[in-house]
Amino acid sequence: MRILIAAVAVALLAGCATSPVPANKADPVPSNRLYAFNGKSEAQLLVTRDSGLYGSGCNYRLYIDGTLAAEFASGEVARFGVKAGKHILGVKPSAACGGWGLVEREVDVKSGEIIRRRITLSGDSFDISPTAI
């Protein structure tokens, strides 16, 4: 019985986080949810939202320098053209999910560079962080 309770507890905890998705295996964000920075530019920003059941009912909005760039569902990827230099990336839940909180991170992009970031959810928090995949 204890083993069963422990297994259920582990399964529940595992369901409270998302899993990274390689950009080449993620679904593209549909064009109707891409709002800005769609063209080519000096550098590229490649953003992937993790997959998983946790938080999958809510889309997350990505802001670049305060401008709404896209709205991501679970397991989606998008590429954005940005100028070289420093940019502020922000992520928050869509209005349909309360729109609470905003997490912002700075990136410094060099000309010709591709910067990879992933949107993660864990417990009651979310973030946008560097990724190699």
Summary of the structure (lengths in Angstrom):
residues: 133
radius of gyration: 16.0
end to end distance: 39.8
largest distance: 59.5
contacts: 398
relative contact order: 0.24
helix: 14%
strand: 47%
